[in-house]
Amino acid sequence: MVYDMKKNDFDSNNHAVFKLVYHLVLIVKYRRKVINKKMQKLIVDTFCEYAENNGIIFEEANGEEDHIHFLFRTPPNVNLSSFINVLKTQTSRKVRKNYWEQIKSKLWKDKFWSQSYILLTCGGAPIETIRKYIEAQGKK
């Protein structure tokens, strides 16, 4: 489903009408430049699968070798910190399973993501501006 913010559409459930859009940035531990396009696809696919199972609607994703941006919508009952922590665990596990031999020399121990992350609400900037910013990631 494509969500057109220009129409001023809202999401709803049995008890509420809402428009909760977030911009999440996950950063590789030590900002190591290890994410390639195949790895990014694996991470985004994992995000989409986990999000769909939790009522979260994926909008956009892109990134560079050391971080990935996600744009998504949620219902108000989603615990964002729990969602993000499980997401980081699941994506890290899949990256280590599929790409660890390629990246382990650039990382210490078995940590893939930085402990911290960036989560922004998207009320201040037009969604189209944020979408274009995310789409431009990794382009010169």
N, C-alpha and C positions, 0 to 999 in steps of 0.2 A: 504494500500500500504506500503510495506517495502522499506525503503530508504537505499541503500547500499553505504555508503560513500567511500568504497574502490574502487568502479568503477569510482570515480571522476565525478559522475553525477552532473548535475546542474538542477535547476528549471528554468522555464522561463515563461514569459507572453508575451503580444504583443510587449513590448518595451524593455525588458531587459532579460538577463541571469544572474542568481544569485545563491549563495549558502549561505544562511543566517540561521545559526543554533545557537540557544540560550539555555542556561541552567538557569532556573529560580528556585529560592528557596523562598517559602513562609513560614513564621515563625508564629507560634501561639503567640498571645499576651502574654507577660511576659514569653515566652518560657514554658508555662504550658504543661505538658505531658497529653494531652487529646485525641489525635487522635488514634482511634483503626482501625482495618482492614476494618470494614464496613464503617466507616466514611471516611477513605482514599479512598475506592472505590467510594463513593458518590462524593467526591471532584474530583477525576480523571475523572469520567464519566461526571461531569459538565464541566470540562476543555475540554474534547474531544468534547462535544456537542457545546460549545461556540466557540472553535477553528475552528471546521469544518464550522460553519456558517460565519466565518471571513477569510476563505482562509488560515488558519494556519494548519500545519500538525503536529499532535502529534507523537512523537517518543517513549518516555519512561517516566515513572513516578515511584517514590517510595519514601519512607520517613520513619520517625520515629514518635514517639509520639508527638513531638513538632515542626516538620517541614516536608515539602514535596518538593521534587525535580521534575522538569519537564524538559524534553529535547524536543524541538520543532523547526520546520522550518517555516519561514515566507516569504512572498513576500516583496519587498522593500517599498511598500506603506502602510504597517501596522504601525499605531501609537502604539508603544509598551507600553508606559505608560498608554494610555487610555485602551488598551486591558487588561493590568494587573489590573488596578483599577476596571474595570467592572468584570473581573474574580474573584477578591477578594470579591466584593460585592455579586455576584451570589452564590459563594461557601459558603460564610458566612451565607447568607440568608437560604440556604438549610440545612446547619449544624444546625443552630439555630432552624429551623422548626422541624428537625428530632431528634436532640440529645441534645437540650438545657437543659432538666431536668437532664441529666447525667453529664453535664460539667459546669453548671452555678456556682456551688460552687467554682470552680477553677479560674473563670474569673470574672472581675468586669464589670458592665454595660452590654451592649450587644455586645461588641467587641470580635471578634474571631481572626482575623489576626492582627499581628503587623502592624503599619502604614508603616514601611519600608519593603523592599524586596531585594533580591540579583538577579541581572541579569547579566549574563556573556556571551560574545560571545565565540564560540567554535573554534576559529582559532588557538589557541596555543597548545592544546593537541589533540591527535588523538581522533576522535569521539568514537572509541571502548573503549578507556580508560575511557572516561566520562560515556559511557553506563555501563561499568562494575562497576564503582563507584556508580552510581545510583542504579543498580541492587543489590549491596551489602548493601544498606541502611537497617537498621533494623535487620541485621544478626550479630551474635556475631563472 
